[in-house]
Amino acid sequence: MKPTILIILLSFLSHYSFSQNRIGLEAGIGEATFSPVNFFNSDYDYQHTSRPDFTINLSYLRKIGGHGYIGAKMYFEKYSFNYEQDDYSSPAYFAGIVHKSSYLFFAPVADVGLGRRQVLHMYFTGGVGFLLNGYQKTHETFEPGYFQRYSDTTFISSGDIDHVVSRMGFGLIEHIRLNKLWHITINEGFTFMLTDLTIIKNITEVRPGYLSLQVGLMRKLKPKTIDKGKTVEKEK
């Protein structure tokens, strides 16, 4: 399934690469983020730590007039974090996970250039991600009241990681012009999950955000027309 989607997207990019308007490749770091409050389950306290990891994306944008662009993006991301929750009611319960996963995302993109020179761009994106690999370990302790047994268990819970996730996001891209065709790009983006990345004990939804910083190259693509049987390149 995933190789088929990759082939379709690459075919789409190559099919339009001679019409207009720009293709880009960016790489950098990204990190899972969590809100101060768990909006999906507020019955417990939680703590988290996360680690930055490698991310890369390939994008194609087609100009639709003025400062507007639409296109598609394919990107690879890794999630690496610890997530712990505490329920201090009686009986007391503690659960924590060590999570590592990587996803391949496919997403439509809407982009708007700001200002006359369009040095700064704002973009909005949705996306569907397919799990490439994932590992998760769960640690649980149960501190019961009288006449109940204390338990402390650790087990592999990789099966709780969702194989398909969806999310939305936005970001800013600065363009540093090298010449008429090539730009250096600096991309700061943030996305948030619409579905669960994973769960704890079949109850608690874990939906991290994702903050990324990437640097890359963007190339404008000149349209081609046929003139008297010859292919000629025409400047935009």
Salt bridges, closest charged atoms under 4 A:
ASP53 OD1 - LYS78 NZ 3.96
GLU77 OE1 - ARG167 NH1 2.65
ASP111 OD1 - HIS121 ND1 2.60
GLU140 OE1 - LYS201 NZ 3.88
ASP152 OD1 - HIS139 NE2 2.80
ASP196 OD1 - ARG207 NE 2.61
GLU233 OE1 - LYS222 NZ 2.88
GLU233 OE2 - LYS224 NZ 3.90
